[in-house]
Amino acid sequence: MSHQQGPLILVVDDYEDAREMYAEYLRFCGFRVAEARNGNEALEQAFTLKPNLILMDLSLPGLDGWEATRQLKADERTRHIPVVALTGHALAGASEGAKRAGCDSFVTKPCLPDDLVVEVRRMLEEVKTQDSTLNTQNQ
């Protein structure tokens, strides 16, 4: 009777209400969740827990989400983990900047929790598809 646990999502946001809302909704949808309040905590959690996906607020105190994402993507241990940028920056160039920093996807806040879960599932499915393609090519 082993119950398979859902994918682990690291939610990084300095705004506690938003972080808790997203975390609770993700748990409700069957995901496991870890939380971080800033870029340094995000790096620490990512290196320790190896989450399946990271939701990264880009505007964080101290080490911001842009730099934390760059460091995650530069490190062999975490470069494969998809990073979804969560930001209030709705400017035209913000999504391109996020992609250049290494974000795999971009969601503008505020967003409905349902929309966020749809994007999380899409990114996890994309990773699964890429992994199975690589496994097929390596056989």
C-alpha positions as CSV (number, residue, x, y, z in Angstrom):
1,M,0.0,0.0,0.0
2,S,2.7,2.5,-0.9
3,H,1.3,5.9,-1.7
4,Q,3.4,7.6,-4.4
5,Q,4.1,11.1,-3.4
6,G,3.6,14.0,-5.9
7,P,6.4,16.0,-7.4
8,L,8.3,18.4,-5.0
9,I,7.8,22.1,-5.8
10,L,10.0,24.8,-4.2
11,V,8.0,28.0,-3.8
12,V,10.3,31.0,-3.5
13,D,8.6,34.3,-2.5
14,D,9.4,36.9,0.1
15,Y,5.8,37.9,0.5
16,E,4.5,35.4,3.0
17,D,0.8,35.5,2.1
18,A,1.5,34.8,-1.6
19,R,4.0,32.0,-0.7
20,E,1.6,30.3,1.7
21,M,-1.4,30.6,-0.7
22,Y,0.6,29.0,-3.6
23,A,2.0,26.4,-1.3
24,E,-1.3,25.4,0.2
25,Y,-3.0,25.2,-3.3
26,L,-0.2,23.1,-4.7
27,R,-0.5,20.7,-1.7
28,F,-4.2,20.6,-2.3
29,C,-3.5,19.6,-5.9
30,G,-1.3,16.7,-4.8
31,F,2.2,18.3,-4.9
32,R,4.8,18.2,-2.1
33,V,6.0,21.7,-1.3
34,A,9.0,23.3,0.2
35,E,9.3,27.1,0.8
36,A,12.0,29.7,0.7
37,R,11.8,33.5,1.5
38,N,14.8,34.7,-0.5
39,G,17.5,33.7,-3.1
40,N,19.9,32.3,-0.6
41,E,17.3,30.1,1.0
42,A,16.2,29.0,-2.5
43,L,19.8,27.9,-3.4
44,E,20.1,26.1,0.0
45,Q,16.8,24.3,-0.4
46,A,17.4,23.4,-4.1
47,F,20.8,21.9,-3.4
48,T,19.5,19.9,-0.4
49,L,16.1,18.8,-1.6
50,K,16.5,18.6,-5.4
51,P,12.9,19.7,-6.2
52,N,11.2,18.7,-9.4
53,L,10.4,22.4,-10.1
54,I,11.1,25.8,-8.7
55,L,8.6,28.7,-8.6
56,M,10.9,31.7,-8.3
57,D,9.8,35.2,-7.5
58,L,12.3,37.5,-9.2
59,S,12.0,40.4,-6.8
60,L,13.6,39.1,-3.6
61,P,15.6,40.9,-0.9
62,G,19.3,40.2,-0.8
63,L,20.1,37.7,-3.5
64,D,17.3,38.2,-6.0
65,G,15.5,35.6,-8.1
66,W,17.4,36.6,-11.2
67,E,20.7,35.8,-9.7
68,A,19.5,32.8,-7.8
69,T,18.2,31.4,-11.1
70,R,21.5,32.1,-12.8
71,Q,23.4,30.2,-10.0
72,L,21.0,27.3,-10.1
73,K,21.4,27.0,-13.9
74,A,25.2,27.2,-13.7
75,D,25.4,24.4,-11.1
76,E,25.6,20.8,-12.3
77,R,23.4,19.6,-9.4
78,T,20.5,21.9,-10.2
79,R,20.7,23.0,-13.9
80,H,18.1,20.4,-15.0
81,I,15.4,21.7,-12.5
82,P,12.8,23.8,-14.4
83,V,12.5,27.3,-13.0
84,V,9.2,29.2,-13.4
85,A,9.6,32.9,-12.9
86,L,6.8,34.4,-10.7
87,T,6.8,38.1,-10.9
88,G,4.8,41.3,-10.8
89,H,7.0,42.6,-13.7
90,A,4.5,42.6,-16.5
91,L,6.8,44.7,-18.7
92,A,7.3,43.5,-22.3
93,G,11.0,42.7,-21.8
94,A,10.6,41.0,-18.4
95,S,9.9,37.5,-19.8
96,E,12.8,37.7,-22.2
97,G,15.1,38.8,-19.3
98,A,13.8,35.9,-17.2
99,K,14.6,33.5,-20.0
100,R,18.1,34.9,-20.4
101,A,18.6,34.4,-16.6
102,G,17.7,30.8,-17.1
103,C,14.0,30.7,-16.3
104,D,12.2,28.0,-18.3
105,S,8.8,29.7,-18.0
106,F,7.2,33.0,-16.9
107,V,4.0,33.7,-14.9
108,T,2.9,37.2,-14.1
109,K,1.6,37.9,-10.6
110,P,-1.0,38.2,-9.5
111,C,-2.2,34.9,-11.0
112,L,-4.9,32.5,-10.1
113,P,-3.7,29.4,-8.3
114,D,-5.4,27.3,-10.9
115,D,-3.4,29.0,-13.7
116,L,-0.2,28.4,-11.7
117,V,-0.9,24.7,-11.3
118,V,-1.6,24.4,-15.0
119,E,1.8,25.9,-15.7
120,V,3.5,23.7,-13.2
121,R,1.9,20.6,-14.7
122,R,2.8,21.8,-18.2
123,M,6.5,22.3,-17.3
124,L,6.7,18.9,-15.4
125,E,5.1,17.2,-18.5
126,E,7.6,18.9,-20.8
127,V,10.5,17.7,-18.6
128,K,9.1,14.2,-18.6
129,T,8.8,14.3,-22.5
130,Q,12.3,15.5,-22.8
131,D,13.6,12.8,-20.5
132,S,11.8,10.0,-22.4
133,T,13.1,11.4,-25.7
134,L,16.7,11.4,-24.3
135,N,16.3,7.9,-23.0
136,T,15.0,6.7,-26.4
137,Q,17.9,8.4,-28.2
138,N,20.5,6.8,-25.8
139,Q,19.2,3.2,-26.3
